[in-house]
Amino acid sequence: MADTSTTGGKVRFRIDRSEDPVQNIAPFNESQRFEGVAFSPSGDVLAVVASDADTVLLFKRMENGRFEDAPFSFITGAASGINYPHDASFSDLGDSQLLAVAQRRGAISIFERPKPEPHFRRKPAFEILGAEARLSHSDAVAFIPSDNAQLAVCNLTNNTVSFYRRTSSSPIRFGLEPVFVLEHDSLCGPDGLTFSSCGRWLAIANHGDHTVSIFQRSSDSKDGHALRYEPEPVSVIAHPSLRHPHSVVFTPRTHHLVITSAGTNYFSVHEPTGPPHARVWSNAPVIQETVGSESIFREMNAQNKMEGGPKGIAIHDNTLAVCSPQYGVTIYTFREYD
C-alpha cells in the first residue's frame, strides 16, 4: 500500500523505499517462533524473544548498520528460569544494563550485564512474581521513560497494566507489589504496550477486541507523587484494519504510533494530531506496510484467525524491527517529518 496521509496530503512518516527492507533475520528452526523484539538503548544490540524455545537471542549490530545473522549470545536454560517468554525491554542503569523479560507464566525476570562484561548473566538478578505481584499472563513489559525507575507489565487475562518501582540499584531490586494498576473498560486482552520517549503517553494493544488504547501521564505524577496515568484514554483506535493487535511502538520524534496485528499481514501507522496537552491519534492508519508473503499469511490465518501476521515491534532512531513467527525479524529504516 502506498504512503498516504490525513494531513492535507503531507506525509509525515515514510518507509525508506531505497532500503525496503534493510535486512531479514530468519528463524533457525521451527521452535524459533519469534514473538517479541527490543533494541538496547544504544541500538547496538537487538533482543529477539523465541517463545517456544524459552530463549532470548541477542544480535550485535555491525559497523555497516546491519545486524549479524547469528546471535552472539543467548539467555536460556534452567538457570534462567525462562518459561514461554513473550516480550523484553532494555534499560541502562549506571555501570550495568538490564533486560526485563515478560513470561506467560506470570513472571518478569530481570537480567543484568555489568558493562565490562560482554554477556548478560544467565541467572536473573531479580524476579517479579508471586501472589502479591498480581501478574496474570504477563505478555508485555516496558521500562518507563525517562528515568526507567519503574516498569509496566500487561496482564492479558485480567485486563490490567501493573506498575512496579525499582527499590534498589545495587543489588537490583523491585517492589513485588504494584505501586499502580491501570484499569479501564477499553482494556481487553492487553497484549502489548509502549511509552513515548518522554514517557507522557502510554499505548496498549488490546488483542481481545481489536483496539489500541492511549493514555496520558497524570499531571500529579510529579513532585514526589507516584507515577500514574489518567483513568480515561485520550484515544481508542478501533479501526477495522486492526485484527488482534499484538504490539505497539511510538516513533521518537513525531510520536506516530506503529501497530502490528497478528491477524493481518501488515503493520499500520497512526498519526498524532493536536497540541501535546490535547493530543489524539488518527483512527484510520496513514500507512499500512505489508510484511511477508500473502499466500503464507493466508495459509496460517485460515487455520487460526489470531495468527499469521507480524507480532513484536521495536524502534531505535530511524530503524524499525518487526518480528513474525513465520518470517523472523524484518528490519526497515524510516523517516519522520515535522
N, C-alpha and C positions, 0 to 999 in steps of 0.2 A: 504494500500500500504506500502510495506517495505521501510525502510530508504535507500536512495541512495545518491550518491554524484557525483559531476562533477570534483572533485579534486583528480584524481588518486585513487579513491576508498576510500579515507579517509573521514569519516563522521564527519563534524564539528558542526552539530546540531542534537540532538536526543531527541525525546519524551521519557520520563522516563516510560518504559513499566511496571515497578513494581507497579506504581500507575496511571493507564491509564483508565479512567480519575480519578482525585482525588475526584471530587465532582460534583454533578449537582444540581442547584437551579432551581426548576420548577416554571413557572408562576402560579399565584393563580387562575386566571380565564381567560376567552377568551379575555378580554380587556387588559390584561397584555402582550402585544406584545413587547418583549424586542428587542430594536433596537441598543442601544449603551451601552458601559461599560467602566469604568475607575477606576484605582486604585488611592488611596490617595498617597502622596509622601512617607509615611512610609509603605504603603502596608497593613495597618490595617483596612482600610475601602474600600469597593467596591461599587461604584455607578452604578446603572443599570437604563437605561432610558426606560420607558414604554410609547411609543409614543401615542397610542390610549387612554391611561388613563391620559394623561397630567401630568405625575408624574415622579419624580426621586426617586428611592428607594435606601436606604443606608444600607448595610450589614456590620456587625462587624466580624473581624477575631477572632477566639477563640485561646486559648493557644496551642491547638493541631495543629494549622495551617489551619484548615478548617474554613469556614465562617458559621455563624449562618444561618439556613434555612429560618428564617423570618427576615425582615428588622427591625432595631432598630429605624429607623427614615424615614420620607418622606419629600419631598418638593413638594407641590401640593396645589391646591385650588386657590380661586380668588385672594388672596393677593400675591401669587407668580407670577401671570400673565402668567404662562407657558401654551403654546399652541402648541401642537404637537412637543415636544422635540425630538431631533434626536441624540444628542451626548453630551458628557460632558468632562470636563478637570479640574483637581485639580491644585492648586498652594499654597505653603506656602508663607506667607508674614508677617514677623515679628511675632507679637503675635496673628496673625489671619491666618485662612485658607480660601482660595477662591475656589469656584466651579463655573465654567463658563458653561452655558447650551445653546446649539445651538437649535434654533427653526425654523421650516419651514416657519413661518410667516415673517421671515426676521428680527430676533432679537437675540441678545446674552444677556442673563440675568446672572449677576454675583452675587452670594450669598456669604455671609460672615459668618464664625463661629469664633468668638473670642475663643482662645484656652481654656480658663477656662470653656467655655460653652460646653455641650455635643452635641448640635444640631445646624445645620445651621438655621439662621433666615429665617422666611417664606417669608419675603418681600425682593426683590433684593436690594443689596447695590448700584447697578448701572446697567443701561441697555444701550447697544449699539443698536440703531435703528433710524429710520427716513431717510429722503431723502439723507442727506449728508453722511450717513454711507454706502450707496450703497450696501446694502445686498439684496440678491435675492435667496430665498430658501436656507438659511444658514444651510447646512446639517451636518457640522463638525466644531469642534473648538479645538484648542490646544494652551496652553501656550508654549512659545518658550524658550527652554533651552539656556544658563544655568541660566540666572538671572530672567527669567519669567516676565520681564518688558513689554513684548509685547505678544499679542496673534494673532493667524491667524485663518481665517474663510474661508471655502469653499463656493462658490456661485454656486449652481447647475445649474441655468438657464442662467447665463451669462458667465460661463466657466472661472472664475477667483478665485484667492485666495487673500483676503484682510487682511492687517496687521494693527493692532491698538496698540498704545502706551499708557501705563499707565502714567497718568499725576499727580496723587496724590495717596499716600498710606493711608492717613487718613484725610478726608474720601476717600473711594475708588472712583477713577475717571479714565476714559479712554477717549482719544480723540474720538470724534464721526466720524471724517473724517479719512479715512485710510491714513497712512503715506507711504504705498507702496502697489501697486496692481500688483500681478504676473499674466501675461497673456502669453499664448503660444498656438500654433496650436494643440499641443498634448492634451491639456485640453479639455475634452468632458464630460460634466455632472459630474464634480468632486463631489464625494460623501463622501470621507473620506480623512484625511490627518494625517501625523505623522512626528515628528522630531526625529533624532537620539539623544541620551542622551547628546552629546556635542553640539547639535544644528547645526552641519555642514551640514547635509543632510535633505532634505525635500522630503517626498514621498506623492504622491497624487493618490488616486484611481479614475479612470475615468469610471464611471458606464456606460456612453453612448457608448463607443467604445471598452470596454473590455481590457483596458490597465492600466498600472501604470507608472506615470512619476516621475523621481527622479531628484531633483535639488540640487546644491551645493551652500552654502553661498558665497556671493561675497567677494572678498578679500578686498574691500574698506568698508566693514561693520565693521570697527574698528576705533579707534582713534577719536571717536565722530561722525563718519558718521552714517547715518541712516542704520538700518538693512535691507539688501536686499539679494536676491538670484539671481544667474546668469540667464540671459534670456533664455539660452538653457539648456535643461536637459542633465545630464551625462548618463542617461539610460532611455529608454522607454521599459518597459516589455510588449510584445504583444504576449503572448503565447496562443495557443488555449485552454489551461486548464482554462484560466480566462474567466468567463462569468458573466458580470455585477458585477465587483469588488466593494465591499462596504466599507471596512475598511482596514487599513494597520498599522503595528507597527514594529519598529526595535527592535532586541534583544539588550540588554545593552552592552555586551562585544564584540561580533564579528560582530555586525550590519547586521546579516541576516535580511531579510525583510519577514515578515509573512503577507499574504494577504487572506482575506475572499472574496468569491464571492457568491452573493445572488442567482445566477443561477446554483450553483453546491452544492454538498453535502460534501464539504471538504474545509479545508484551505490549502494553499500552502506556501512553504518556498523557498525563492530565495537567493542564496549565493553571497556575495560580493567578488570581485577579484581585484587585483592591489593595489598599494600603495595609501595612503589617497588622495594625490593630483591628482590621476588619477583613482579613484575607479569607477567601474561599477558593475552592478548586473546581474546575470545569467538570460537569457531569459526563459530557462526551469527550472521548480521547481526541487529542490533536494529532497524534501519531499512533499507528499500530505497525509493529515490526514483526514479520514472520520469522520464526526461529529455526525450524527444521523442515524436513520433508513432510509434505501434506499427506502423502499416502501412508507413511509410517505413523503419523499422528492419528489418522482416521482408523487405522487398524487397531491401535491401542485404545483409542477413545470409544470404539464400538464395544469393546469388552468391559470398559469401566469409564463412565462419563466424567469421573473425577481425575482421570489420568491422561497421559499422552503429551501434555504441554509442558512449558517451562515452569520451574519451581523457584529455587533460590535466586536472589539477585543482590548485587553489591556494586557500589560506585567508589572510585577514588579519583579525584581531579576530573579528567575528561575520559576516564576508562570505565566501561560498563561491562560487568561479568554476569552472565545468565547461565544457570545450570539446569540440566534436564536429565532424568534417569536414562533416556534414550540416546542423547547426543553428547553427554558430558558437559563441559563448560565452553560456552561460546563468548568470546571477548570482542567488544566493539570500542571504537572511540566516538565521541560526540562533541557537539559544540553548543554552547548556550549564548544567547544574545539578549542583552538588557533592552 
